[in-house]
Amino acid sequence: MMAIRRMAGRFADTLETALGMLAAVILMAMLALVVAGVVLRYGFHTGVIGMEDLGIWLNIALISAGLPLTLSGPLSMRLDGLARLLSDRASSVLAAVADGFSVVAGLILCLGGRDAIALLGGMSPTLGLPEWVRFAFPVAGGLGLLVLLCLRRLERSSGARLIFGFALGGFVYWAVGRFAIDIALPASLPLALAAALGLIAGAPLAHVFLASSYGAIAFGALQTEQAIIANTVAGMSKFLLLAIPFFLLAGAFLKLSGAAGKLVQFAASLVGHYRGGLAQTTLLTGVLFSGASGSSVANAAFAASTFHPELVRHGYPPARAGALVAASSVLDNVIPPSIAFLILATATNLSVGALLVGGLFAGLLMAVCLAVAIRLAMGAASGAPPASAVTRRQAGIAALPAFGLGLIVVFGIRLGIVTTTEAAGLAALYTLILAATSRRSGSSIVAAFRQSAAEAAAIGLLIGAAAPVAFLLAIDDIAGLVRHLAGLFGGSAVAVLLLANVILLITGLVMDIGAAILLLGPVLLPVAVSAGIDPVRFGVVLVVNLMIGGLTPPVGMLAFVVGGVTGLSPESLFRAMRPFLLALLAALSIITLFAVPV
């Protein structure tokens, strides 16, 4: 038995390594493709037909290669807090149920994808390839998911869990296609209940979406298994989504090059001498790093390892210091470039440039409110000696390469020089050059590609898996229900904004921000527009509101990331978060007031 466990573990490790390298190579090809497109347009005044479609197909291949990696770790985006509160036997049952959701998701991708391929015909007009090739990538990813799940359970001697999980998932998959249950209610209701069960069990969020969408078929949902696959692939098939791995790559290379450290030194020279100066430095670094990363999770991990030990060494309570790090990281998905706004633009077709400008003003307002909270809650600690003008100037000059990244992204998009995806690609290339010229090893650069590709695959899978759920919500006219509820309170813009904020705050308690944007953005935005609210301002309200959910229990992704790096319990971080939550809620109130039409 021990030999089987070791062999299964080696096979699983080899498979994960191979998939990670494959995803990294695909990401390299995507970056080369997008940069080549920009060079051809401006250097040679020409282009190549099909480059955009090829980029989309490569992105689907990247997501599919990284799909099995979403089974465990931070990429799984699972809510596993309940399992820690239960007995070993009860938590084992929940874990087996979670595996059942993953099995259903894998079977949908494999078998449903196979059936969808059989129905497809035609060729891509720009690439000259059969359309079924695009759908074959998720089929391979689903197969890899099932194989890796089996290997990991064998490695951990979880034979009973393996058998129960596969039996449960296989039975549900078989039964849904053969039984119909008439409950005379919208199919989105059993979908929501199934999703809640999956979340409670601790299944990966994307797997929950796929399995719940499939389960709703038995309750009269107006989509087939093949339609679920088609919607999922369609959700991934947007050129804008290529910007996500590029922004993640830019943030990784910025840290690798040492430019992120220069931002820290510059921030310290500006505010480090104030009372609570190290805490203010942490916040200002978050503001500056926001213009480079676009990922709150990336900044939370960076700041937790960089600032938290120093904050504790200077007398700040560990939990309060960790809460500050998590709260400051919220700004990364608000101040441009923001992956959250990219996801919102993908879901609602709003202007990316307009959203980024709105996010800039909102992020600066949030930073001011957080600075006030730091002064009140953490201002007792003394600051460092004031930096001289020469020191500040030298720190600013040293940080210029990092600021160049923000200029490429913001001005490139706002002036219409490049598209959002092209700006992200140029940002990734720029930081790659910074990392290469800082004499970083080739292995560390490849590792950055692998990590960014894996993170992008998890986000891309979530976007694709949310598409069939959003389709059912649209079919059941959930937006009409929200509009009716707003009408009960007068139907005015103020009523819509208040109701939307309540819905978003509650959703943020239990759902990842990306998933909430994908599901609620298309539902709430039409209601807001019908009430006369500017769609871009409402989009900013939506993102800011949901980002606050990254700090609140029980999901609180940013608190879990900081806790994982620092060793603090999420519960202690949630308790210490109160002054920063109040500051962010105050900022949200002001942003909401600006969204009220005059």
Secondary structure, DSSP 8 states (H G I E B T S, - for coil): -HHHHHHHHHHHHHHHHHHHHHHHHHHHHHHHHHHHHHHHHHHSS---TTHHHHHHHHHHHHHHHHGGGGGSSGGG----HHHHHS-HHHHHHHHHHHHHHHHHHHHIIIIIHHHHHHH---B-TTT-SBTHHHHHHHHHHHHHHHHHHHHHHHHTT-HHHHHHHHHHHHHHHHHHTT-----SS-THHHHHHHHHHHHHHT--HHHHHHHHHHHGGGGT-S--HHHHHHHHHHHH--GGGGHHHHHHHHHHHHHHHTHHHHHHHHHHHHHTTSTTHHHHHHHHHHHHHHTT---HHHHHHHHHHHTHHHHHHTT--HHHHHHHHHHHHGGGGTSSS-HHHHHHHHHH---HHHHHHHHHHHHHHHHHHHHHHHHHHHTTS-------HHHHHHHHHHHHHHHHHHHHHHHHHHTTSS-HHHHHHHHHHHHHHHHHHTT--HHHHHHHHHHHHHHHHHHHHHHHHHHHHHHHHHHTTHHHHHHHHHHHTT--HHHHHHHHHHHHHHHHHHS-HHHHHHHHHHHHHHHHHHTT--HHHHHHHHHHHHHHGGGSTTT-HHHHHHHHHH---HHHHHHHTHHHHHHHHHHHHHHHHHHS--
